[in-house]
Amino acid sequence: MSLQIVNGLLVLSKIVIDARINGREMLLLQSNISGCVAARSSVQFGYPLRECVAALRPICDEVIIAYDPTTDDGTHELALELRDEFDATLCESVWDMTNMKKGLEIGHQSQVAMDACSPATGWRLCVQQDEAFHEDDHETIRELVRTATRDTTGFDFVRPYFFGNLHTIRRDWTVKITRLIRKDTHTYDGFDGQNCIPIGPVRHAESGLWMYHYSRIGAPELIAKRVRNVDSFFHAEENLPRESELPPYDFTTREYDSYAFTENPKETDSELLTYMGTHPLPFAKLYQEFE
């Protein structure tokens, strides 16, 4: 494999020996992937952060967990455990719970997580703490970035929305979503964290893969608390019922979920699809009672 000089840098294949970063020489490998996830109140609302990181770590050269250390539910302690168990990098970031405009705080904290990724990696794989990639797809994801054309800025995934159990997918909430992106080509600021926004020329490619989503699997009482928690990023507390007053989540198909007094989402005849395939192993174990 030959060496060449490009813009004053010594290049070996895709590896660029960069100038000193943080006082030492680092290798910039254009096909390396940084994984990142933003987390808050993971323990209180039963978000499967451990399983999320377990499914993400084998794909990535590093994993960043940006979390709010000020909650008293045990999320800080959980983050420390995940740091040691998965060799993750922690980034403490206090969430602004007064920022209730269109859920923008979720997007901002997703951006905090992405900004904490090493500058020495070429790609970002961002997930929320109830999402995962299947272990059968890990090598395919790495191959996507190894073979990406120079002008490809991101890859799109289908996010199936599992509803109530591991064998039911809610079709109308299943969407195409961009989560694997080339460094410095997208931002999460200015949006609600579900999708990122291109900040320059954009060329997305289809990955042909799924990113599994599990926020509506679990005990109905716990799911109701999750829904109210998301509501708190859009509505003031006085416009929400007390947590103790919440009815168990009833799995009625509505346009969207909200307990806010100012909202009244309509019921819909959503198509529920039967899925008989497998799940990412950490989630198959966690939710085996919901088979």
Helices and strands as residue ranges (DSSP letters): E 3-6, E 9-12, E 15-21, E 24-39, H 49-56, E 62-67, H 75-86, E 89-92, H 104-115, E 121-127, E 131-132, G 135-137, H 138-146, E 154-163, E 168-182, E 186-187, E 197-198, E 204-210, E 212-216, H 220-231, G 237-239, G 243-245, E 272-274, H 281-286, G 288-290
